[in-house]
Amino acid sequence: MKDNDPMRAFAALLETVGVGILTTIGEDGYPRSRWMTAATIAREHGYLYCVSVAGTRKVRDLEKNDKVEWSIQSPSLDQVVQLQGRAVCMDNPQLKAEVLEALGSNLENFWRVNPDPRKLIVIETAIEKIKLYKPMENLITEKELAE
């Protein structure tokens, strides 16, 4: 029997691809999507982390509306995980260190564009709802996470 648990599929996909599409709501009310390198931290079940730079459009979007959606897909598109939640921008040195360690070498391009680590912030998404799509099996499994 195949495993159709959305959280396990999410963890496996993120481990494999390391990136997802983060969608915020812009000041004009329209969605704004961008590719982000993302990771989880073992001690924080139900959270997804990425980094950005203070003052960017996505940070401004999150200051006005903390609702976000992430999409993570397999390279073959046979699995897609979408999660919804609320995101907060954090400037916590210990959390930054943990997230940077979890993201590892996947930030090479980020550092080329944003060389000043003092401007780095962590975006923490608290996952509220998660869906696993398996298009080839015509399967959708949804799960709400307890707060």
Buried (B, 14 or more C-beta within 10 A) or exposed (E): EEEBEBBEBBBBBBEEBBBBBBBBBBEEEEEBEEEBBBBBBEEBEBBBBBBBBEEBEBBBBBEEBBBBBBBBBBEEEEBBBBBBBBBEBEEEEEBBEBBBEBBEEBBEEBEEEBEEEEEBBBBBBBBBBBBBBBEEEEEBBEBEBEE
